[in-house]
Amino acid sequence: MQQLMVASITPNPYQARTVWNEQDLSELAASIKANGILQPVLVRPFNGGYQLIAGERRFRAAQLAGLASVPALIRQVTEEQLFEWSLVENIHRRDLNAIERAKAYQHYLNAFSLTQAEAAERLGEDRSVIANYLRLLDLPDEIRQMLIDGRLTMGHARAILALPTDELRRKLANRALAGRLSVREVERLVRKHLDENPPAKAAGHAKPPHVADLEDKLRRHLGTRVAIETRKNGQRGRIVIEFDSLDEFDRLTEALGLACNDGV
């Protein structure tokens, strides 16, 4: 460990956190003024100086406290490792809000051309966790902001995503805020809407009641369009489950209790 000049250190370009609690930073800066930095930051050599790998909260507080230098550990890491270590630190040590975490996963997948299964393995996460966070990016901006502000939880958002349109999602999100609805109450309202508004059935021969009933049960359970097509006097057929994106596919495989490790 050695002391490095604060001016020689640049931020981590892959820092997932975009919202910083100013009061929290001020309190940490006051503690640093009184006691110094007890845990070093982690950096790598970069462009004649250094670049943060982990410890940006401590680094920002040190700047706020007016320190000229900070204790640091220097590591040789690749660009990919820089991103991974930063993401892992934020996820496991200092929770991001749900949208920051979703965007961090998306950036990670895109930057290194990884599948969700590959990213999950390298980050020590379950694939369904990554898929559920990525689905949040399908929400309208207004609902994303509610998550960022902490006015809605991820549980609320996951329930709202089962609704078929952004207009319905906005209405239910606002209703949840106004009525301070629990996640279970929102889930109940989503199921009620899906029960009362089944998808229009194509013209043609009516399906047997038991097939139509099973079709409706699957649709309500999965929160998406489901069709059961029968032939050979109803003794053969197929079940068609529709999805609109790979994130939706991951949600459906989770709902079906499947562990899919490969892309579609």
MODELLER restraints for C-alpha pairs under 7 A, 6 or more apart:
rsr = mdl.restraints
at = mdl.atoms
rsr.add(forms.Gaussian(group=physical.xy_distance, feature=features.Distance(at['CA:1:A'], at['CA:71:A']), mean=6.56, stdev=0.5))
rsr.add(forms.Gaussian(group=physical.xy_distance, feature=features.Distance(at['CA:1:A'], at['CA:72:A']), mean=5.56, stdev=0.5))
rsr.add(forms.Gaussian(group=physical.xy_distance, feature=features.Distance(at['CA:1:A'], at['CA:73:A']), mean=4.90, stdev=0.5))
rsr.add(forms.Gaussian(group=physical.xy_distance, feature=features.Distance(at['CA:2:A'], at['CA:71:A']), mean=5.53, stdev=0.5))
rsr.add(forms.Gaussian(group=physical.xy_distance, feature=features.Distance(at['CA:2:A'], at['CA:72:A']), mean=5.54, stdev=0.5))
rsr.add(forms.Gaussian(group=physical.xy_distance, feature=features.Distance(at['CA:2:A'], at['CA:73:A']), mean=6.71, stdev=0.5))
rsr.add(forms.Gaussian(group=physical.xy_distance, feature=features.Distance(at['CA:3:A'], at['CA:69:A']), mean=5.99, stdev=0.5))
rsr.add(forms.Gaussian(group=physical.xy_distance, feature=features.Distance(at['CA:3:A'], at['CA:70:A']), mean=5.37, stdev=0.5))
rsr.add(forms.Gaussian(group=physical.xy_distance, feature=features.Distance(at['CA:3:A'], at['CA:71:A']), mean=4.45, stdev=0.5))
rsr.add(forms.Gaussian(group=physical.xy_distance, feature=features.Distance(at['CA:3:A'], at['CA:72:A']), mean=6.04, stdev=0.5))
rsr.add(forms.Gaussian(group=physical.xy_distance, feature=features.Distance(at['CA:4:A'], at['CA:69:A']), mean=5.22, stdev=0.5))
rsr.add(forms.Gaussian(group=physical.xy_distance, feature=features.Distance(at['CA:4:A'], at['CA:70:A']), mean=5.53, stdev=0.5))
rsr.add(forms.Gaussian(group=physical.xy_distance, feature=features.Distance(at['CA:4:A'], at['CA:71:A']), mean=6.33, stdev=0.5))
rsr.add(forms.Gaussian(group=physical.xy_distance, feature=features.Distance(at['CA:4:A'], at['CA:72:A']), mean=6.50, stdev=0.5))
rsr.add(forms.Gaussian(group=physical.xy_distance, feature=features.Distance(at['CA:5:A'], at['CA:68:A']), mean=5.83, stdev=0.5))
rsr.add(forms.Gaussian(group=physical.xy_distance, feature=features.Distance(at['CA:5:A'], at['CA:69:A']), mean=4.17, stdev=0.5))
rsr.add(forms.Gaussian(group=physical.xy_distance, feature=features.Distance(at['CA:5:A'], at['CA:70:A']), mean=6.54, stdev=0.5))
rsr.add(forms.Gaussian(group=physical.xy_distance, feature=features.Distance(at['CA:6:A'], at['CA:68:A']), mean=5.60, stdev=0.5))
rsr.add(forms.Gaussian(group=physical.xy_distance, feature=features.Distance(at['CA:6:A'], at['CA:69:A']), mean=4.91, stdev=0.5))
rsr.add(forms.Gaussian(group=physical.xy_distance, feature=features.Distance(at['CA:6:A'], at['CA:70:A']), mean=6.36, stdev=0.5))
rsr.add(forms.Gaussian(group=physical.xy_distance, feature=features.Distance(at['CA:8:A'], at['CA:49:A']), mean=5.15, stdev=0.5))
rsr.add(forms.Gaussian(group=physical.xy_distance, feature=features.Distance(at['CA:8:A'], at['CA:50:A']), mean=6.05, stdev=0.5))
rsr.add(forms.Gaussian(group=physical.xy_distance, feature=features.Distance(at['CA:9:A'], at['CA:49:A']), mean=6.27, stdev=0.5))
rsr.add(forms.Gaussian(group=physical.xy_distance, feature=features.Distance(at['CA:9:A'], at['CA:50:A']), mean=4.73, stdev=0.5))
rsr.add(forms.Gaussian(group=physical.xy_distance, feature=features.Distance(at['CA:9:A'], at['CA:51:A']), mean=5.36, stdev=0.5))
rsr.add(forms.Gaussian(group=physical.xy_distance, feature=features.Distance(at['CA:9:A'], at['CA:52:A']), mean=6.68, stdev=0.5))
rsr.add(forms.Gaussian(group=physical.xy_distance, feature=features.Distance(at['CA:10:A'], at['CA:50:A']), mean=6.30, stdev=0.5))
rsr.add(forms.Gaussian(group=physical.xy_distance, feature=features.Distance(at['CA:10:A'], at['CA:51:A']), mean=4.79, stdev=0.5))
rsr.add(forms.Gaussian(group=physical.xy_distance, feature=features.Distance(at['CA:10:A'], at['CA:52:A']), mean=6.26, stdev=0.5))
rsr.add(forms.Gaussian(group=physical.xy_distance, feature=features.Distance(at['CA:11:A'], at['CA:51:A']), mean=5.92, stdev=0.5))
rsr.add(forms.Gaussian(group=physical.xy_distance, feature=features.Distance(at['CA:11:A'], at['CA:52:A']), mean=5.31, stdev=0.5))
rsr.add(forms.Gaussian(group=physical.xy_distance, feature=features.Distance(at['CA:12:A'], at['CA:51:A']), mean=6.13, stdev=0.5))
rsr.add(forms.Gaussian(group=physical.xy_distance, feature=features.Distance(at['CA:12:A'], at['CA:52:A']), mean=4.95, stdev=0.5))
rsr.add(forms.Gaussian(group=physical.xy_distance, feature=features.Distance(at['CA:12:A'], at['CA:53:A']), mean=6.01, stdev=0.5))
rsr.add(forms.Gaussian(group=physical.xy_distance, feature=features.Distance(at['CA:14:A'], at['CA:83:A']), mean=5.56, stdev=0.5))
rsr.add(forms.Gaussian(group=physical.xy_distance, feature=features.Distance(at['CA:14:A'], at['CA:86:A']), mean=6.93, stdev=0.5))
rsr.add(forms.Gaussian(group=physical.xy_distance, feature=features.Distance(at['CA:15:A'], at['CA:86:A']), mean=6.30, stdev=0.5))
rsr.add(forms.Gaussian(group=physical.xy_distance, feature=features.Distance(at['CA:16:A'], at['CA:87:A']), mean=6.52, stdev=0.5))
rsr.add(forms.Gaussian(group=physical.xy_distance, feature=features.Distance(at['CA:16:A'], at['CA:100:A']), mean=6.18, stdev=0.5))
rsr.add(forms.Gaussian(group=physical.xy_distance, feature=features.Distance(at['CA:16:A'], at['CA:101:A']), mean=6.95, stdev=0.5))
rsr.add(forms.Gaussian(group=physical.xy_distance, feature=features.Distance(at['CA:16:A'], at['CA:104:A']), mean=5.53, stdev=0.5))
rsr.add(forms.Gaussian(group=physical.xy_distance, feature=features.Distance(at['CA:17:A'], at['CA:96:A']), mean=6.20, stdev=0.5))
rsr.add(forms.Gaussian(group=physical.xy_distance, feature=features.Distance(at['CA:17:A'], at['CA:100:A']), mean=6.23, stdev=0.5))
rsr.add(forms.Gaussian(group=physical.xy_distance, feature=features.Distance(at['CA:25:A'], at['CA:61:A']), mean=5.50, stdev=0.5))
rsr.add(forms.Gaussian(group=physical.xy_distance, feature=features.Distance(at['CA:26:A'], at['CA:61:A']), mean=6.90, stdev=0.5))
rsr.add(forms.Gaussian(group=physical.xy_distance, feature=features.Distance(at['CA:28:A'], at['CA:61:A']), mean=6.02, stdev=0.5))
rsr.add(forms.Gaussian(group=physical.xy_distance, feature=features.Distance(at['CA:29:A'], at['CA:61:A']), mean=4.61, stdev=0.5))
rsr.add(forms.Gaussian(group=physical.xy_distance, feature=features.Distance(at['CA:29:A'], at['CA:62:A']), mean=6.08, stdev=0.5))
rsr.add(forms.Gaussian(group=physical.xy_distance, feature=features.Distance(at['CA:29:A'], at['CA:64:A']), mean=6.07, stdev=0.5))
rsr.add(forms.Gaussian(group=physical.xy_distance, feature=features.Distance(at['CA:29:A'], at['CA:65:A']), mean=5.00, stdev=0.5))
rsr.add(forms.Gaussian(group=physical.xy_distance, feature=features.Distance(at['CA:30:A'], at['CA:65:A']), mean=6.84, stdev=0.5))
rsr.add(forms.Gaussian(group=physical.xy_distance, feature=features.Distance(at['CA:32:A'], at['CA:62:A']), mean=6.85, stdev=0.5))
rsr.add(forms.Gaussian(group=physical.xy_distance, feature=features.Distance(at['CA:32:A'], at['CA:65:A']), mean=6.99, stdev=0.5))
rsr.add(forms.Gaussian(group=physical.xy_distance, feature=features.Distance(at['CA:33:A'], at['CA:65:A']), mean=6.09, stdev=0.5))
rsr.add(forms.Gaussian(group=physical.xy_distance, feature=features.Distance(at['CA:40:A'], at['CA:71:A']), mean=4.81, stdev=0.5))
rsr.add(forms.Gaussian(group=physical.xy_distance, feature=features.Distance(at['CA:40:A'], at['CA:72:A']), mean=4.68, stdev=0.5))
rsr.add(forms.Gaussian(group=physical.xy_distance, feature=features.Distance(at['CA:40:A'], at['CA:73:A']), mean=6.42, stdev=0.5))
rsr.add(forms.Gaussian(group=physical.xy_distance, feature=features.Distance(at['CA:41:A'], at['CA:54:A']), mean=6.09, stdev=0.5))
rsr.add(forms.Gaussian(group=physical.xy_distance, feature=features.Distance(at['CA:41:A'], at['CA:55:A']), mean=4.80, stdev=0.5))
rsr.add(forms.Gaussian(group=physical.xy_distance, feature=features.Distance(at['CA:41:A'], at['CA:71:A']), mean=6.54, stdev=0.5))
rsr.add(forms.Gaussian(group=physical.xy_distance, feature=features.Distance(at['CA:41:A'], at['CA:72:A']), mean=4.77, stdev=0.5))
rsr.add(forms.Gaussian(group=physical.xy_distance, feature=features.Distance(at['CA:41:A'], at['CA:73:A']), mean=6.32, stdev=0.5))
rsr.add(forms.Gaussian(group=physical.xy_distance, feature=features.Distance(at['CA:42:A'], at['CA:52:A']), mean=6.07, stdev=0.5))
rsr.add(forms.Gaussian(group=physical.xy_distance, feature=features.Distance(at['CA:42:A'], at['CA:53:A']), mean=5.30, stdev=0.5))
rsr.add(forms.Gaussian(group=physical.xy_distance, feature=features.Distance(at['CA:42:A'], at['CA:54:A']), mean=5.10, stdev=0.5))
rsr.add(forms.Gaussian(group=physical.xy_distance, feature=features.Distance(at['CA:42:A'], at['CA:55:A']), mean=6.38, stdev=0.5))
rsr.add(forms.Gaussian(group=physical.xy_distance, feature=features.Distance(at['CA:42:A'], at['CA:72:A']), mean=5.67, stdev=0.5))
rsr.add(forms.Gaussian(group=physical.xy_distance, feature=features.Distance(at['CA:42:A'], at['CA:73:A']), mean=4.96, stdev=0.5))
rsr.add(forms.Gaussian(group=physical.xy_distance, feature=features.Distance(at['CA:42:A'], at['CA:74:A']), mean=6.12, stdev=0.5))
rsr.add(forms.Gaussian(group=physical.xy_distance, feature=features.Distance(at['CA:43:A'], at['CA:50:A']), mean=6.05, stdev=0.5))
rsr.add(forms.Gaussian(group=physical.xy_distance, feature=features.Distance(at['CA:43:A'], at['CA:51:A']), mean=5.29, stdev=0.5))
rsr.add(forms.Gaussian(group=physical.xy_distance, feature=features.Distance(at['CA:43:A'], at['CA:52:A']), mean=4.37, stdev=0.5))
rsr.add(forms.Gaussian(group=physical.xy_distance, feature=features.Distance(at['CA:43:A'], at['CA:53:A']), mean=4.94, stdev=0.5))
rsr.add(forms.Gaussian(group=physical.xy_distance, feature=features.Distance(at['CA:43:A'], at['CA:72:A']), mean=6.76, stdev=0.5))
rsr.add(forms.Gaussian(group=physical.xy_distance, feature=features.Distance(at['CA:43:A'], at['CA:73:A']), mean=6.22, stdev=0.5))
rsr.add(forms.Gaussian(group=physical.xy_distance, feature=features.Distance(at['CA:43:A'], at['CA:74:A']), mean=5.04, stdev=0.5))
rsr.add(forms.Gaussian(group=physical.xy_distance, feature=features.Distance(at['CA:43:A'], at['CA:75:A']), mean=6.20, stdev=0.5))
rsr.add(forms.Gaussian(group=physical.xy_distance, feature=features.Distance(at['CA:44:A'], at['CA:50:A']), mean=5.45, stdev=0.5))
rsr.add(forms.Gaussian(group=physical.xy_distance, feature=features.Distance(at['CA:44:A'], at['CA:51:A']), mean=5.37, stdev=0.5))
rsr.add(forms.Gaussian(group=physical.xy_distance, feature=features.Distance(at['CA:44:A'], at['CA:52:A']), mean=6.60, stdev=0.5))
rsr.add(forms.Gaussian(group=physical.xy_distance, feature=features.Distance(at['CA:44:A'], at['CA:53:A']), mean=6.74, stdev=0.5))
rsr.add(forms.Gaussian(group=physical.xy_distance, feature=features.Distance(at['CA:44:A'], at['CA:74:A']), mean=5.34, stdev=0.5))
rsr.add(forms.Gaussian(group=physical.xy_distance, feature=features.Distance(at['CA:44:A'], at['CA:75:A']), mean=5.05, stdev=0.5))
rsr.add(forms.Gaussian(group=physical.xy_distance, feature=features.Distance(at['CA:44:A'], at['CA:76:A']), mean=5.64, stdev=0.5))
rsr.add(forms.Gaussian(group=physical.xy_distance, feature=features.Distance(at['CA:44:A'], at['CA:77:A']), mean=6.68, stdev=0.5))
rsr.add(forms.Gaussian(group=physical.xy_distance, feature=features.Distance(at['CA:45:A'], at['CA:51:A']), mean=6.38, stdev=0.5))
rsr.add(forms.Gaussian(group=physical.xy_distance, feature=features.Distance(at['CA:53:A'], at['CA:82:A']), mean=5.77, stdev=0.5))
rsr.add(forms.Gaussian(group=physical.xy_distance, feature=features.Distance(at['CA:53:A'], at['CA:85:A']), mean=6.84, stdev=0.5))
rsr.add(forms.Gaussian(group=physical.xy_distance, feature=features.Distance(at['CA:53:A'], at['CA:86:A']), mean=5.97, stdev=0.5))
rsr.add(forms.Gaussian(group=physical.xy_distance, feature=features.Distance(at['CA:54:A'], at['CA:86:A']), mean=5.63, stdev=0.5))
rsr.add(forms.Gaussian(group=physical.xy_distance, feature=features.Distance(at['CA:54:A'], at['CA:89:A']), mean=6.81, stdev=0.5))
rsr.add(forms.Gaussian(group=physical.xy_distance, feature=features.Distance(at['CA:88:A'], at['CA:123:A']), mean=6.81, stdev=0.5))
rsr.add(forms.Gaussian(group=physical.xy_distance, feature=features.Distance(at['CA:90:A'], at['CA:96:A']), mean=6.43, stdev=0.5))
rsr.add(forms.Gaussian(group=physical.xy_distance, feature=features.Distance(at['CA:97:A'], at['CA:148:A']), mean=5.75, stdev=0.5))
rsr.add(forms.Gaussian(group=physical.xy_distance, feature=features.Distance(at['CA:98:A'], at['CA:133:A']), mean=6.96, stdev=0.5))
rsr.add(forms.Gaussian(group=physical.xy_distance, feature=features.Distance(at['CA:98:A'], at['CA:147:A']), mean=6.57, stdev=0.5))
rsr.add(forms.Gaussian(group=physical.xy_distance, feature=features.Distance(at['CA:98:A'], at['CA:148:A']), mean=6.79, stdev=0.5))
rsr.add(forms.Gaussian(group=physical.xy_distance, feature=features.Distance(at['CA:98:A'], at['CA:154:A']), mean=6.82, stdev=0.5))
rsr.add(forms.Gaussian(group=physical.xy_distance, feature=features.Distance(at['CA:99:A'], at['CA:136:A']), mean=7.00, stdev=0.5))
rsr.add(forms.Gaussian(group=physical.xy_distance, feature=features.Distance(at['CA:99:A'], at['CA:144:A']), mean=6.66, stdev=0.5))
rsr.add(forms.Gaussian(group=physical.xy_distance, feature=features.Distance(at['CA:99:A'], at['CA:147:A']), mean=6.89, stdev=0.5))
rsr.add(forms.Gaussian(group=physical.xy_distance, feature=features.Distance(at['CA:99:A'], at['CA:148:A']), mean=6.28, stdev=0.5))
rsr.add(forms.Gaussian(group=physical.xy_distance, feature=features.Distance(at['CA:102:A'], at['CA:133:A']), mean=4.85, stdev=0.5))
rsr.add(forms.Gaussian(group=physical.xy_distance, feature=features.Distance(at['CA:102:A'], at['CA:134:A']), mean=5.09, stdev=0.5))
rsr.add(forms.Gaussian(group=physical.xy_distance, feature=features.Distance(at['CA:102:A'], at['CA:136:A']), mean=6.97, stdev=0.5))
rsr.add(forms.Gaussian(group=physical.xy_distance, feature=features.Distance(at['CA:102:A'], at['CA:137:A']), mean=6.97, stdev=0.5))
rsr.add(forms.Gaussian(group=physical.xy_distance, feature=features.Distance(at['CA:105:A'], at['CA:130:A']), mean=6.90, stdev=0.5))
rsr.add(forms.Gaussian(group=physical.xy_distance, feature=features.Distance(at['CA:106:A'], at['CA:134:A']), mean=6.78, stdev=0.5))
rsr.add(forms.Gaussian(group=physical.xy_distance, feature=features.Distance(at['CA:109:A'], at['CA:115:A']), mean=6.57, stdev=0.5))
rsr.add(forms.Gaussian(group=physical.xy_distance, feature=features.Distance(at['CA:109:A'], at['CA:119:A']), mean=6.85, stdev=0.5))
rsr.add(forms.Gaussian(group=physical.xy_distance, feature=features.Distance(at['CA:115:A'], at['CA:263:A']), mean=6.88, stdev=0.5))
rsr.add(forms.Gaussian(group=physical.xy_distance, feature=features.Distance(at['CA:116:A'], at['CA:127:A']), mean=6.18, stdev=0.5))
rsr.add(forms.Gaussian(group=physical.xy_distance, feature=features.Distance(at['CA:116:A'], at['CA:130:A']), mean=6.94, stdev=0.5))
rsr.add(forms.Gaussian(group=physical.xy_distance, feature=features.Distance(at['CA:117:A'], at['CA:127:A']), mean=5.60, stdev=0.5))
rsr.add(forms.Gaussian(group=physical.xy_distance, feature=features.Distance(at['CA:117:A'], at['CA:261:A']), mean=5.45, stdev=0.5))
rsr.add(forms.Gaussian(group=physical.xy_distance, feature=features.Distance(at['CA:117:A'], at['CA:262:A']), mean=6.73, stdev=0.5))
rsr.add(forms.Gaussian(group=physical.xy_distance, feature=features.Distance(at['CA:120:A'], at['CA:126:A']), mean=5.67, stdev=0.5))
rsr.add(forms.Gaussian(group=physical.xy_distance, feature=features.Distance(at['CA:120:A'], at['CA:127:A']), mean=5.17, stdev=0.5))
rsr.add(forms.Gaussian(group=physical.xy_distance, feature=features.Distance(at['CA:120:A'], at['CA:130:A']), mean=6.99, stdev=0.5))
rsr.add(forms.Gaussian(group=physical.xy_distance, feature=features.Distance(at['CA:128:A'], at['CA:250:A']), mean=6.79, stdev=0.5))
rsr.add(forms.Gaussian(group=physical.xy_distance, feature=features.Distance(at['CA:128:A'], at['CA:254:A']), mean=6.68, stdev=0.5))
rsr.add(forms.Gaussian(group=physical.xy_distance, feature=features.Distance(at['CA:131:A'], at['CA:247:A']), mean=5.70, stdev=0.5))
rsr.add(forms.Gaussian(group=physical.xy_distance, feature=features.Distance(at['CA:131:A'], at['CA:250:A']), mean=6.00, stdev=0.5))
rsr.add(forms.Gaussian(group=physical.xy_distance, feature=features.Distance(at['CA:131:A'], at['CA:251:A']), mean=6.95, stdev=0.5))
rsr.add(forms.Gaussian(group=physical.xy_distance, feature=features.Distance(at['CA:132:A'], at['CA:251:A']), mean=6.78, stdev=0.5))
rsr.add(forms.Gaussian(group=physical.xy_distance, feature=features.Distance(at['CA:134:A'], at['CA:247:A']), mean=6.64, stdev=0.5))
rsr.add(forms.Gaussian(group=physical.xy_distance, feature=features.Distance(at['CA:135:A'], at['CA:247:A']), mean=5.56, stdev=0.5))
rsr.add(forms.Gaussian(group=physical.xy_distance, feature=features.Distance(at['CA:140:A'], at['CA:166:A']), mean=6.41, stdev=0.5))
rsr.add(forms.Gaussian(group=physical.xy_distance, feature=features.Distance(at['CA:143:A'], at['CA:170:A']), mean=6.83, stdev=0.5))
rsr.add(forms.Gaussian(group=physical.xy_distance, feature=features.Distance(at['CA:143:A'], at['CA:173:A']), mean=6.80, stdev=0.5))
rsr.add(forms.Gaussian(group=physical.xy_distance, feature=features.Distance(at['CA:146:A'], at['CA:152:A']), mean=5.55, stdev=0.5))
rsr.add(forms.Gaussian(group=physical.xy_distance, feature=features.Distance(at['CA:147:A'], at['CA:153:A']), mean=6.12, stdev=0.5))
rsr.add(forms.Gaussian(group=physical.xy_distance, feature=features.Distance(at['CA:155:A'], at['CA:183:A']), mean=5.84, stdev=0.5))
rsr.add(forms.Gaussian(group=physical.xy_distance, feature=features.Distance(at['CA:156:A'], at['CA:183:A']), mean=5.05, stdev=0.5))
rsr.add(forms.Gaussian(group=physical.xy_distance, feature=features.Distance(at['CA:156:A'], at['CA:186:A']), mean=6.60, stdev=0.5))
rsr.add(forms.Gaussian(group=physical.xy_distance, feature=features.Distance(at['CA:159:A'], at['CA:186:A']), mean=6.66, stdev=0.5))
rsr.add(forms.Gaussian(group=physical.xy_distance, feature=features.Distance(at['CA:159:A'], at['CA:187:A']), mean=5.41, stdev=0.5))
rsr.add(forms.Gaussian(group=physical.xy_distance, feature=features.Distance(at['CA:159:A'], at['CA:190:A']), mean=6.99, stdev=0.5))
rsr.add(forms.Gaussian(group=physical.xy_distance, feature=features.Distance(at['CA:160:A'], at['CA:169:A']), mean=5.66, stdev=0.5))
rsr.add(forms.Gaussian(group=physical.xy_distance, feature=features.Distance(at['CA:160:A'], at['CA:190:A']), mean=6.92, stdev=0.5))
rsr.add(forms.Gaussian(group=physical.xy_distance, feature=features.Distance(at['CA:161:A'], at['CA:169:A']), mean=6.93, stdev=0.5))
rsr.add(forms.Gaussian(group=physical.xy_distance, feature=features.Distance(at['CA:162:A'], at['CA:223:A']), mean=5.26, stdev=0.5))
rsr.add(forms.Gaussian(group=physical.xy_distance, feature=features.Distance(at['CA:163:A'], at['CA:169:A']), mean=6.17, stdev=0.5))
rsr.add(forms.Gaussian(group=physical.xy_distance, feature=features.Distance(at['CA:163:A'], at['CA:190:A']), mean=6.63, stdev=0.5))
rsr.add(forms.Gaussian(group=physical.xy_distance, feature=features.Distance(at['CA:176:A'], at['CA:186:A']), mean=6.90, stdev=0.5))
rsr.add(forms.Gaussian(group=physical.xy_distance, feature=features.Distance(at['CA:191:A'], at['CA:220:A']), mean=6.52, stdev=0.5))
rsr.add(forms.Gaussian(group=physical.xy_distance, feature=features.Distance(at['CA:194:A'], at['CA:220:A']), mean=6.36, stdev=0.5))
rsr.add(forms.Gaussian(group=physical.xy_distance, feature=features.Distance(at['CA:195:A'], at['CA:220:A']), mean=6.78, stdev=0.5))
rsr.add(forms.Gaussian(group=physical.xy_distance, feature=features.Distance(at['CA:215:A'], at['CA:226:A']), mean=6.25, stdev=0.5))
rsr.add(forms.Gaussian(group=physical.xy_distance, feature=features.Distance(at['CA:215:A'], at['CA:227:A']), mean=6.22, stdev=0.5))
rsr.add(forms.Gaussian(group=physical.xy_distance, feature=features.Distance(at['CA:215:A'], at['CA:228:A']), mean=6.24, stdev=0.5))
rsr.add(forms.Gaussian(group=physical.xy_distance, feature=features.Distance(at['CA:218:A'], at['CA:226:A']), mean=6.71, stdev=0.5))
rsr.add(forms.Gaussian(group=physical.xy_distance, feature=features.Distance(at['CA:219:A'], at['CA:225:A']), mean=5.79, stdev=0.5))
rsr.add(forms.Gaussian(group=physical.xy_distance, feature=features.Distance(at['CA:219:A'], at['CA:226:A']), mean=5.45, stdev=0.5))
rsr.add(forms.Gaussian(group=physical.xy_distance, feature=features.Distance(at['CA:222:A'], at['CA:252:A']), mean=6.50, stdev=0.5))
rsr.add(forms.Gaussian(group=physical.xy_distance, feature=features.Distance(at['CA:222:A'], at['CA:255:A']), mean=6.57, stdev=0.5))
rsr.add(forms.Gaussian(group=physical.xy_distance, feature=features.Distance(at['CA:224:A'], at['CA:242:A']), mean=6.57, stdev=0.5))
rsr.add(forms.Gaussian(group=physical.xy_distance, feature=features.Distance(at['CA:225:A'], at['CA:241:A']), mean=6.18, stdev=0.5))
rsr.add(forms.Gaussian(group=physical.xy_distance, feature=features.Distance(at['CA:225:A'], at['CA:242:A']), mean=5.50, stdev=0.5))
rsr.add(forms.Gaussian(group=physical.xy_distance, feature=features.Distance(at['CA:226:A'], at['CA:240:A']), mean=5.64, stdev=0.5))
rsr.add(forms.Gaussian(group=physical.xy_distance, feature=features.Distance(at['CA:226:A'], at['CA:241:A']), mean=4.66, stdev=0.5))
rsr.add(forms.Gaussian(group=physical.xy_distance, feature=features.Distance(at['CA:226:A'], at['CA:242:A']), mean=6.33, stdev=0.5))
rsr.add(forms.Gaussian(group=physical.xy_distance, feature=features.Distance(at['CA:227:A'], at['CA:239:A']), mean=5.82, stdev=0.5))
rsr.add(forms.Gaussian(group=physical.xy_distance, feature=features.Distance(at['CA:227:A'], at['CA:240:A']), mean=5.04, stdev=0.5))
rsr.add(forms.Gaussian(group=physical.xy_distance, feature=features.Distance(at['CA:227:A'], at['CA:241:A']), mean=6.64, stdev=0.5))
rsr.add(forms.Gaussian(group=physical.xy_distance, feature=features.Distance(at['CA:228:A'], at['CA:238:A']), mean=5.92, stdev=0.5))
rsr.add(forms.Gaussian(group=physical.xy_distance, feature=features.Distance(at['CA:228:A'], at['CA:239:A']), mean=4.56, stdev=0.5))
rsr.add(forms.Gaussian(group=physical.xy_distance, feature=features.Distance(at['CA:228:A'], at['CA:240:A']), mean=6.29, stdev=0.5))
rsr.add(forms.Gaussian(group=physical.xy_distance, feature=features.Distance(at['CA:229:A'], at['CA:237:A']), mean=5.32, stdev=0.5))
rsr.add(forms.Gaussian(group=physical.xy_distance, feature=features.Distance(at['CA:229:A'], at['CA:238:A']), mean=5.37, stdev=0.5))
rsr.add(forms.Gaussian(group=physical.xy_distance, feature=features.Distance(at['CA:229:A'], at['CA:239:A']), mean=6.38, stdev=0.5))
rsr.add(forms.Gaussian(group=physical.xy_distance, feature=features.Distance(at['CA:230:A'], at['CA:236:A']), mean=5.77, stdev=0.5))
rsr.add(forms.Gaussian(group=physical.xy_distance, feature=features.Distance(at['CA:230:A'], at['CA:237:A']), mean=4.07, stdev=0.5))
rsr.add(forms.Gaussian(group=physical.xy_distance, feature=features.Distance(at['CA:230:A'], at['CA:238:A']), mean=6.57, stdev=0.5))
rsr.add(forms.Gaussian(group=physical.xy_distance, feature=features.Distance(at['CA:231:A'], at['CA:237:A']), mean=5.45, stdev=0.5))
rsr.add(forms.Gaussian(group=physical.xy_distance, feature=features.Distance(at['CA:243:A'], at['CA:249:A']), mean=5.74, stdev=0.5))
rsr.add(forms.Gaussian(group=physical.xy_distance, feature=features.Distance(at['CA:253:A'], at['CA:259:A']), mean=6.88, stdev=0.5))
